[in-house]
Amino acid sequence: MLLTYLRDTLWLAGHARSFFRDSQALLTNARKYFDDSREPFAITIAGAELYIITNPQDMSLVYKSTESLAFDDFIRDLHVGFGMSAYGRHTMWDTSAGKCLVHQANDLHRAQLHPGEHLDDLTQKLLGQIERRLRPDMVFPAKSSGNRGDPEQARLSLYDLCSDVLVPAASVALFGEALLRTSSTFLEDFHAFDEDSWMLTYQYPRLLARKMHQAKERNTDALTRYFQLPLEDRPGACYYVKSFEALQREAAMKTRDLAITIHLFYWVTNANAFKICFWLLSYILHRPETLGKVKEETQGCLLDSGVDIDKLLRCTLLNASFNEILRLTSGAWSARTVVSPTQLRGKILRENRKLLMPYRQLHFEEKVFGPHVKEFHPERFRGDNKPDNGPYFKPFGGGITYCSGRFIARREVLAFVALVLHRYDIRLADANPVLPRLDEQTPTLGVLGPVKGDGIAVLITPRDVL
């Protein structure tokens, strides 16, 4: 086959708003425009040409082409977007003494979050925090809208319950208690930033993203104050935070730039788990049969204080439900920069273009996942032919950007859901509840949230197991 430059291009200069408002719909329509062949194609938005990859075999080739298809530019852009100084960016990428700090951070990230002693230590701290924050004296005061005459029953927002427990729990597990004492609005600012963080990754004009940048900078200010404290005044930090701080101090990194690098870690670690829990509980509460089976399956996983995580990881229906939620709600994608001409299925990708791999485009393939792909059916991830290890299931990406947080995320979510279901009698509060709609219009790097205004209220009552 003769090699040709990739010319399957849609000119969308007048449709940039469509891309930012509903990129998945735009990419689905573009894929179908090319007869749904899953051939690589390009879209041009406001003069910028983007290569779009929706075939898992092509994605595997992209993962292997680490020299000509680079990920580092994405990190560089984030450093700029987070406000890192020119000196800090130079220090992060300096290779005069060997491997640069960015790549050393990747090594530490894997050491922290891949199976091993550091993951076990973090898991123990995190699950301890979740267990503590799910006690009735911690849960009941949080955002209750009235107990309807029953002092032992609370009506809560399910979304708030998940975020109010998991985000502070992870914050303490990662940094110890000192971080949240540096700012009374740290968690509020995190959510305000996370809600519009897509504006940062898409390099939205700063004037139109003022609220997001202000929240981000308040979090960076708090992290800067944290790292200005003596070490003895901030015990309890995890392996990654302590080790990467030490490396940066040795390289004479300025404290605010150091705080920015750790802010990135905090963001990607905290932005998704509480949303997964929200969706998982939302769906199983709407399916009483599944709810009953999950409670029965996880009955033996509860301990006097916490859960037996090894047993939870062997609960087939709960894990299948976790996978199904990821399939339905993940909006993850990966980006690369073409640094030199690259062959891909008989076509040449030209240098200085961006390449996107939108993984959500894989997750609704009926030939892989079966019928009713837009519905919640965890059974599709059980049995001999379950697709969770197949090429069309990529909620955590792949290649050098394969998410290291996938192990802690599963442990965190399974533990939270099991504790909620066994510590409380929980049911939908409204007589005719409706599942929240997925917000497919707001771009995201991870799990989609609900449409603004959509939510679920639950009634919870402590059980005798307490």
N, C-alpha and C positions, 0 to 999 in steps of 0.2 A: 504494500500500500504506500502511495506517495504521501509524504508528510506535508501537511498544510497548516498554516496558522489558523487558530480557532476563529471561525468567522460567524458562528451561529450566535448572533448578537441581537438583542432587543434594545432599541433606543428609547430610554425612559426619562429623558431629561425633564419632560413635563410631568412626570409621575413620581418625583422624589418624595412628595408627601405620602403617596401610597406605600412606598417602601418603608418609610418611617412609621406609618400608622398601622400597617398590616403586612409586614414583610413576608410572612408565611403564605398568605393568600396570593401575593404577587408572585412568589417563587413557584407555587403550585400551578398557577395559571401559565407561567412561562414554561414550566416543564411540560405541561399538556400541549402548549403551542408547538413544541417539538415532538409531538406524537408520543409523549410519555416514554421516550426511548431511554431516558436517564443518561443520554450522552452529555458530556460537558457543554455548557453554553455560557455566554457572557451577557451581562446586562450593563448598560451604560446609563449612569445616573449623574446628571449635572456635569457631564464631561469626564467622569471617572469610570473606567471600565473594570468590572468585577467578574471574575470567573466563578461560576457556580458548579459545584460538584455534588451530585445526588445519587451516584452509584457507589455502593460499598466497595466494589472492587477497585474503582478509581480512587476512593479514599485510602485504601491500603497502599496504592502506589504513591499517593501524596505523602503518607506517613514515612515511606522509605526514602523519599527524595529530600533528605534533610539538608543537603548542601545547596540545592537550587531553589528549594521552597522553604523559606525561613519563617520562624515564629517570633524571632527576637524583636522585630519592628513593632509588634503588638505590645510587648512589654515596654519598649521605649516610649510609645505613645501614652501608655498608662502613667509612666513616670512623669511625663510632661503634664498630663491631665490632672494628676494629683498634686502638682505644684513643686516637684523636686527641683532643687537648684541645679544650675549647669555643673557646678563642682560635684554635687551628689551624683548626677548622671554619669559624669566622667569616672568617678570613683567606682560606681556600680559595674561599669563595663571595662574597666582597666584590666588588661591581661599581662602587664609587664612583670608581675610576680607569679604568673601561672593562670589558673582558672579564675575567671572573673567572679565577682560577688554574686551576680545574678545566677550563674550556673551552680555556684556553691550553695546558694539558697535552695535551688531545685533539689540538690542532693540531701540537704537537711529536711526539706519538706517530705521527701520520700521516706527518709529515716524515721521521721515523726509519725507519718500516717500509714505506712505500709505495715503489714503484720510483723510484730516483734515487741520487744520490751517497752519501747517508747509509746507505741500505740496502746499497749495494754495499760500502761500507767495513765495515759490520757483518758482512756475509756473508763477506768476506775474512778478518776476524778469527775468526769462528766456525768456518769450515771449516778454518782453520789449526789451531785448537785441537782440532777433531775428528780431523784427520789425525794430530796429535802423540799424542793419547791413544789412538789405535788402533794404535800401534806395539807390537810384541810385548813389549818391555820394560815397557810401561805396562799391557798387557792381562793378561798371564799371571799376575802376582802377585794379581790382583783376584779374590777369592772363588772360587778354584779348589778343587774338591773331590777333587783327586788326578789325576795324569797317567797312571795305569795303566801305569807302566813306560816311557812314552814322554816324554822330557824336552822334546820339541817339540810335544806335544799337551796341551791343557787341556780339562777338563770344567767348563763354566761355566753358571750360570743366565743364560738369555737376557735376562730382565727386568733382572737386575743389570748385565749388560753394557751394555744400552742406557742405563740411568740413570747408571751410574758413568762413562760417557763423556760423555753429552750435557749433564747438568745442570752439572757443573763447567766444561765447555767453554763453555757459554752464560754462566755466572757471570763467567768471565774476559773473555769477549768484551764483556760489558756494563759491567764495572766495572774491568777490569784485575786484576792479581794481588793487590792489597791487600785486597779484600773477604774472601777465604777465609782470610787471615791474622788476621782479627779474631776468629775463633772456630773452634776445632778441631772443633766439632760443627755447623757451619752447615748443611752438606748433610744431615746426619742429621735436624736439626731441621726443615729444609724439607720433607722427605718425611713426617715425623710430622705436621706441620701440614697438608700437602696431602691426606693420606689422610683426614682428618676435616674438611676445610675446608667441606664442605657444611653442617656444623653452624653455621658462621658465617653463611653466606648465608641459611639458614633460621631464623636467630636462635634456635638451640637454647639451652635454659637453660645458663648458664655452669657451674653445678654439675655438669651431665652432660657438659660438653665441656672439662673442666679440662686434660686432656692436650693437646688441640689448642691451647688458649689459651697454655699454658706454652711449647709449641714456637714458636708465633707470636711471643711476646714475647721469647724468646731470639734469634730472627732479627732482630727490631726492635732489640734491644740491640746486636747486632753491626753492623747498618747505622748505628746512631747513632754507634758508635765509629768506623766508616769515615768518616762525614761530619765528625767532630771532628778528623780528621787534616788537616794542611796539604795543599793541593792538590798540592804537589810530591812528597808522600809517597804519593800514590795516582794515578799516571798511568794512561792507557789506558782511561778511561771513555768510553762511547759518546756520541754527540751528544745523545741524549735526556737522559741522566743529567746531563751537564754543563750543558745549557741549562735544564732544569727546576730544578736546584739554584740556578742563578744567579737565576732569576725569584723563587724562594722567599726567597733571601737578601735580595734587594731589597725584598721585602714584609715583612721582619722575621719570617719564620717561625721558630719554635723548632726546634732541630736534631732533636729526637725526632719532632716532627710531620712535618718534612721527610723523615726516615727512613721514616715510615709511608707517605707518598705514594709513595716509591720502592719500598717493600716490595710494595705492590699491583702495581706494574709488574713487579717481579721474579717474583711469583707467577704472574700470567697469562701471562708470557712463557715460563716454564719448566715448567708443569704438564702439558703435553700432548705435546710432540714425542717424548719418550722412550717414551711409551705407544704412539704411532702406530708408531714403529719396532719396538717389541716385537710388536705385532699384525701388522704387514706381514711381518716376517721369519717369524713363527710360521706364517702362512698359506702363504707361498710355500715354506717348507721342507717343509710337508706336501703340496705339489704339485710333484713333481720336474719335470714338464713345464714348468710356469710358471717354476720356478727356473732351468731351463736356458735358457729363452727370455729371461728378464730378464738373465742373465749375458751371453748373446750380444749382446743389444741394447745393453748398457752397456759392452761391451769397449773401445770407442774413447773412453770418457769419462775414463779414468784418465790422470793426468799423473805426472811423476816425483815430485811432492810434492802430492798432493791430487787434485782432480777438475776437469773442465771443466763448470762448472755450466750453462752455456748449452746444451751438448750434452745433459746430463741432462734439462733441461726439455723437450727435444724427443723423449725416449724414450717412445713412446706406451704401451707395455705397463706400464712402471714407473709412469708417471703415472696410468694407468687403475687400477693396483693401489692406488696411494695414495688415489685417489678412492673406490674400493670399500671400503677399510678405513675411511675416514671415514664412509661411509654405514652400515657395519655397527656401528661402535663409538662414534660421536658421541652424547653425551647432552646436547648443548648446548640451552639455552633462553634466551629474552630476557624481560625483565619491563618493565612500564610501570605507572605510576599514573594513574588517570583523574582529572584535575584539574578537568574540567568535562564536563557531559553530552555524549556523543559518539555520533553515528549510525553504525551498522555493519550493513549489509544489512537495513535496515528496522527495526532494533532500537536501543534507546538504552542505552548503557553509562552507569551512574550514577557520579557523582563519588565520590571517596574509596574506590574499590575498586582492587584489584590486578588486573593482566592478565598472563597468562603465555602465551608462544608456545613450546611444547615441540617443537623441530624433529625430534626422533627420530620423532614421530608421522607425519612425511612420508616417511621414508626406506624404508618397507616397502610402498609402494603398488604393487601388481602392474601396474596399468594403465600405470605410468610406467617401472618398472624391470624388468618382465618376471617370469617365473616364478622359483621358488626364491629368493625375496628374502631369506631368512635364511641363504643360503649365499654363499660367496666366489666370485664370478664376475667378474673384472675386465673380461672381454670386453664386459660391458654398457656400459662407458664408452669403447668404441672404435667407430669407424664414424661414419656421417653423422648418426645419430639419438641420439648419446650425450647423457645427461641432465644432465651436470655444469653446464651453464649454465641448466638449466630451473628452474621455480619450486618443484619438490619436493625439490631438493637444496640443503640449507642448513646444512652442517656449521659454517659460520662466521657464521651469523646473517644479518642484513641491516639496512638503514636506517642510522640514526646509530650503531647498535651492530654494524655489519658489521666483523668482526674485522680490524684492521690487520695482525695477525701472520700472516695467511694466506700472504703471500709468503715471509717468512723461514722459516716452518714447512715449506713444501714444499721449499725449498732445503736446509734442514737434514736433513730426512728422506731425501731422494733421495741426498744426498752420503753420509750415514752408511751407508745400505743398500748403495750401490755400493762403498764402501770395504771394508765387511765381506765382501761376496761376492767381491771380487777380491784382497784382501790375504790372505784365509784360505780354506782348505778348511773348510767348516762343514757339519755334518750333525747330525741329531737323535741324541741319545746313547742313548736307550732303544729297545729292540727293538720295542715296541708303543706308540709315542707317541700321546698323546691331546691334541687341542687344548684349551687352557684354556677354561674357561667365562667368558663375560662377566659381570661383576658388575653386573647390572641393578637390584639392590636398593638400592645405595648411591647417593644423589643426587649429581649432579656438574654443573658448569658446562661441562665439556669432554668429553674422551675417557674412556670407561669403562675401568676397570682389570680385571684378572682376579679371579675369586673367590679369596679367601684360601685358600692351600694349593695352588692350581692353579699350575702353572708348566711351563716347558720347559727341560730341560738340553740343551746342545749340546756337541759335540766340535769344537774348532777347532785347525787346524794352519796355521802361516804358510806362504804360498806363495812360490815362487821370485821373484815380482815384487818382493819386498822386498830 
